Amino acid sequence: MSQEHMDQAETLRSLSDRLAPGAEGHPAGKAARVISVTSGKGGVGKTAVTSNLAVALARMGKKVLIIDADLGLANIDVVFGLTPQYNLNHFFGAEKTLTEVMVDGPEGIKILPAGSGVQSITHLSSEQKMRFLEELDGLGDEFDFVLIDTEAGISENVTYFNVAAQDILVVTTPEPTAITDAYVLMKLLSLQYHEKQFNLVVNSVKDSDEALDVYKKLTIVSDRYLDISIDYLGCIPWDKKMRESVRRQTSILQLYPNIKVSASFETLACNITKTPQATQPKGTIQFFWRKLLSF
């Protein structure tokens, strides 16, 4: 690691200590949990997982914010059948505040929608970053969970959001290309960004045995070549009703609350809430914003 990167890491650690609940200048209280929902390959149902997980968490009484981090190719608002008047383009253009950009989703969920042509987070000006930071800081105490729907692949935006988040939830399917791409993403985040902990959900499976087989394949190769830990958080069975929910722009939990696939999202939400929250510096939402924007 270069001296510059070491200095940056030390600065971030110091900043984290000052922002931790109970630290001077920061009131004690439960911090929002920031989870990136990501995938190495497109078409694995990442946005569907994000939206249905948000609904399941909201039904458990959790306050949820979704950030559509697929900058330039917005999806979350489409999945929920929303037509936002404004998006992050309007914020970065200094036309609207984040509160004015934020829209209401189902079950009390809040959404920060992306929009066509939104800049890369890495290419924002210092003034834009500062304004973004200041307004996001004001939202930190309002939510229990912040779900970040990243782009697919391994672009700069994808890696930055994953490194900044407290928890990384990797979505894959049993398809060999999807498994390979999920491994490549975790390998990149491990070797270049020193991420060691990942969570896995396997989508579109025929049964739990197929999902566990995917998990075993990933753990075998990662144990051999990478110094990482992968926690299996569950699977989502394939169901043609999922396609119907996408066409009708409504979550499957709202359309068919009593079917197996809906129960699987509820189980996933329960597993996430039961997973111990990390006590490392990545833990607070304020640190997330600062880490993201200080790259």
N, C-alpha and C positions, 0 to 999 in steps of 0.2 A: 504494500500500500504506500502511495506517495506521501510525502510530508504534507502536501496540500490537503489530501483526503483525510489524513490523520487529524489535521487541524480542524477540518470541517466536522469530523466525527466528534471531536472533543467539544466543539461549540454546540453541537446538537445535544450532546449529553448534558451539558451545563444548562442549556435552554430547557431540556426536559425536566431537570430537577426543579427549576424555578416554576415550571407550569404544573407540576404534580399537585393533585388535590391535597390541601392542607399546607402547601408551601406558602411562603410570604407572598402576598399579592394575588393568591389564587384560592378561592374558597373551597373548603372541603366538600366533597360530594362525589357521587358516582359518575365516572366519566363515560361518555358515549363510546360504544365499541365500534371500531371502524373495520369493515370487512370488504376486501376486494373480491369480486366474483369474476373469475378470469378463465381463459382457455387458450391452449396453443393453437387450436384450429377453429375456424368459423363453422357454423351450422351444427353445433353440438347442443344447442338449447340453453346457452348461458343466460340470455336475457329472460327467457321463460323461467329459469331457476331463480333469477334475481327477483322477478316480479311476484312469483308465487311464494317465495320465501318471505318477502316483505309482508304479504297478506297474512301468512301464517303467524309471523311475529306480532303483527298488529292485533290479531285476534287473541293473542296471549296477553294483551294489554301493554305491549311495548310501543314506544313512540319511534317511528322509523322515518328516516330520510334516505331517498335514493338519489345518487348523483349519476347522471348519464355521462359517463366518461368516454363513450364512443364518440369522440369529438369529430364533427363533420358528417356523421351518419347516425342520427338520433334514432333510438328504437323504443325506449321505455314509454314515452308518451303514446306511441303508436300501439304498443301492446295493451295499454289501458284505455285506448280509444279517446285520448285527450287531444285537444288542439290548442296548445299553448299560444297565447298571443305574443309572448316574448320568450327568449332563450338566452343562453350564455353569450351569444353574439352581442345582444343588446347590453349586457352587463359590461363586457370587455370594451365595448364602444362608448362606455360612460353615459349610456342613455337611460339605464334602469339600475335599481339596486337589486341585490340578490333576493330580498324579500318580495320585490315586485316581479322578479323572474320566476320565483318558486310557485308551483301549482299544487292544487289538492288532488290527490289520488284517492282510490277507494280505501275504506276502513281507516280513514284518518292519516294515511300515508302522505308524506310531502315529497315532491319531486323537483329536482333542479334539472330541467331539460337541456340537452345539447341542441345544436342546430347545424344546418348545412354550412360547411366552411368555417367552423369554429377553429381558431388557431390552436396549434400545439401548445400545451401548457409550458413546454420548454422554450417557446419563442415569444412569451409575453414580455412586455417592457417592465422595468422596475416599478413604474408607477402602477401598472395594471396588477402586478403581483401584490404590491402593498395594499391596494384597495381590496383585492380579493381576500387577502389575509385578514384585514381588519373586519370585513363584513362576515366572513366565515367564523371568526372568533366569537362573534355575537350569537351564533347559532349553537355553540357547543353544549350548552346546558339544556337545550330543548329536546334532545333525542337520546334514546337508549341505544339505538343501532343506526349506523350509517352504512348503507350498502352501496358499493361503487361498481357499477356495471362497466367493465373495461372493454376496450376493443379486443378483438381476437388477434393472436399473433404475438410478436415480440418487438413491437415498435417502442420508441422512447416513451411515448405516453403510457403504454402498457407496463413497462418496467418501473416507471416512476410511481404510478399509482399503487402498484403491488408492493414496492419497497416502503412506501409511506404508510400503507395500511397496517393495522395491528395484526389482523389475521388474513391469510390468503386462502381462498376457497377455489380450488381448481376443479373445473367441470370437464368431464370427458364422456365418451361413449365407448361401447365395445369395439368399434371399428379400429383396425390396426393403425390407420393413419392418425386417428384422433389420439390414441394411446401414445404413439410416437411423438406427436406434437406436444402433448401434455408433458412428457418427459423432457423434451427439449426446452420448454419454458422453465420448468423447475431447475434444470441444469444451468441455464443462463442466470437465473436469479440466485442460484447457489454459488456458482463460481465467480460471477462478476459483482454481485451485490451482497454476498455472504448471508443470504436467507437460508435458514436451517429447518424451519417448521412449515409444513404445508398440510392443508386439509383437502380431502378428496370426496367428491360426489360423482357417482356414475349414472348418467342419464340414458334413457331409452333402452333399458335392459328387459330381457324376457323373464328373468327371475333374479333373486338375490345371489344365487350361485354364480351366475354370469358376472355380476358386479364384483363379487369377491375374487373371481378369477382375474379381472382387470386390476384390482388392487394388489393382488399377489404378484402379477407381472411387473407392475411399477415398483413395488418394494424390493423385489429380487434384483432388478437392474440398478436401482438407486443405492441399495446396500453395497453393491459390488463396486460402483464407480463414483458415488457421491456421498458426502457426509451430511445427509439430511434425514428428517423424520417425516413420515406421511401418516396422518391420522385419517381413517376411514369414517366418514360421517353419515353415509347412507347411500341409497340408490333410488332412482325414479323409474318406475316401470313404463315401458312403451304403451301408449294408448292413443288410438286415433282421435279420441276426444280432445287431446292436446291441440291437434291441428284445428279442430273446430273452435276451440277457445281463442286461438290466434286469429282466425278469420273473423270471429265475433268481437275481437278486441276486449276480452274479459278474461280474468284469471280463471284457471280451472277450478280453484277453490270456491269461487263465486258461482260458477256455472253448475258444477257437480261436486258439492261438498262431501258427499257420502261414498265416493268411489275410491278405489285403491290408490290411484295416483295422487289424489288429494290428501289421503292419509299419509302418504310418503313424504309430502312436503311438510305436514304437521310434525312428523317424526324428525325430519331434518331440522326444523326450527327448534324442537325440544333438545336435540343433540347439541346444537350450537349454544343454546342458553346454559346447558349443563357443562360445557367445556370450560375449564378454568380460564379466567381472563388473565392474560399475560401481565406480569408485573414489571416488564422491561420498559425502557423509555418510550417505546412505540405506543404505549397504552392510552394516552389521552388524545382527545380529538384536537386540542390546541397544538400538541406536538405534531400530529398528522399534517395539519395545514402548514406549519413552519418547515417541517422536513420536506414536504412536497415542493414548496415554493423556494426553498433555499438551494436546490440542486443547481 
